[in-house]
Amino acid sequence: MSRKAAPVWRVGLVAPADAVPAFEAALAELGGALAIDAPQGPAPVPISVYLTEAPDRARVTALLAAAALGAGAQVPDIAIERLPETDWVAASRTALPAIQAGPFYLYGAHVSAPPPVAPENSNSRRNPRFSKRIGRRLWHASINA
C-alpha cells in the first residue's frame, strides 16, 4: 500500500551564533520541525524549519525582522523551497544497511540477504532467538522496527 506524502517546505537561513536563540524562537512560531546545526564557535549557524504547508514569505520576514531587532542582528537572507517528494522509508532503509562489527552482524527486517553463518565445524550451539552461534562467536540479530 502506497500513500502520497504531504509536500514538505523548508525555510532556511544562516544566523550569527549569538542570535540563534532569537531566530529559533521566531521560526518556532511557524509550527514546523526545527533543525539547527551545532554552533562551531562564533561561526554562522544554519537553521531550517520544515513545514507541510507553504509558508507566507511576508510572515516569515516579519518574524525574523522582530527577532533580529531583539538580538541586535541583521535580518538574514531566507530561502524558501519546496522539497522534492521522497519516499522516506525507502531512503532510510538504503541508509541503514546491515553492519558487521567484529563478531556482531546487525540488520533490519528490510535486509533481504541472509546473514553469514559461523562454520559448522566450530562445534557451536545455536540460540534460535538470536541465531547466535557460540564457539566461533558470530552473532546476528534482526532489528524489527
N, C-alpha and C positions, 0 to 999 in steps of 0.2 A: 504494500500500500504506500503510495507516494502522496505527500501533501505539498502544496505550493507554499514556500516560505514567504513570510511577510517581507516587504522591502526593508532594507536597512540603510539608514543615512548616517553619515559621520560628519561631525563638526570638529575641525582640528585647528589648533593654534600652537604657538610656541611662546611661553611666558618666561619672564625673568624668575629665577629661583625664589627670590624673596616675595614675589607676588602670586605664587602658585596657590596659596590658600584662598585668596580673594577670587581668583578665576575659577577655582574648584567650586566654591560656593555659588558663584554666578551660573556656571554650567549645570550644577545640580538642580537648579530651578527648571531646567528643561525636562527633567524626569527620566533621562535615559541612563545607560550604563556608562560610567565614567572610567577612563583609563588614563593614568598619569605615569609617565616614565619616572624611574627613580632619579632624583637630582644627583648630579655629579659635581658637587661643589657649587660655585657660582654660575655655572653654565646654564644657558636657557633650557627649559624643560618642556618637552612635547606633551600636550594634553589633548585628549579626544573624548567626545561623548557620542555614543551610538544610540540612535533613535529609530523607532518603527514608523514614524511619520515625518514628512518633510518639514524641517524647521523653518520658521519665519525669520528671514535674514534680519529684518528690522528689529525684531525682539532680541535676537542673539546679540546684535550690535549694541542695543541699549543696555542689556545685562552686562556685557563686557566693558562698556564705557563707564558704567557705575562702579564696577569692580576696579577698573584701572584708576579711577579718580580716588577711590578709597585706599588703594595700595600705593598711590603716588607713582604709578607706572603709565606708560603709554598704552593706548588701545592696540592690541596685537592684530596683525592680519589674520583673517579667518578663512578657512577653506571649508566649504560645504559640498559634500559629494554623496551621490547615491552609490552604494557599493554593489558590485555585480552579484547576481544571485549565486549562492554557493550551497552545495549540499554539505552542511557542516558535519553530519555524521560520517559521510564518506571521507571528508577531509581529515577528520580526527583519526579515523581508522588508518588512513595512509600514513599519518604522522606517528602512529603508535604500533610499529611492527613488533614482532617477537624479539626478545632480548635474551642472549645467553651471556651470563656473567659468571665465569668460573663454573662451578657445578650446578648453577641455577639456570633454568630456562623458563622465562615468564612470557605468557602470551594471552591475548584476549580471546574471547569467543569468536571474534571476527576472523582470526587467523585460521586458514583452512589447511595449511601444510601440517602434516603430522609432526609431533615433537620428536627430537632424537631420542634414542633408547640406548641405555647402557648395554654393553656386550653381554650376551647370555652366559659367557664363561666367567663372569665376575662373581658367581656364586652369591648373588644378591637376592633379597626378598623384595616383593613388590607391595607397596601400600596402595590399595585400589582407590583411595580417596584422592591422593595427590600424584599418582603414577610415579611414586618415589622408589628408586632402586637404591638400596643400601649396599655398600660394598665398593662400587665404583663412584658413588656419590653423585649421580646425575639426578637432579630433582627437577620436576617441572610441574607447574600448576596453571590451570586455565583461570583467568580472571574474568568473571562474568559481570558486566555492568548493565 
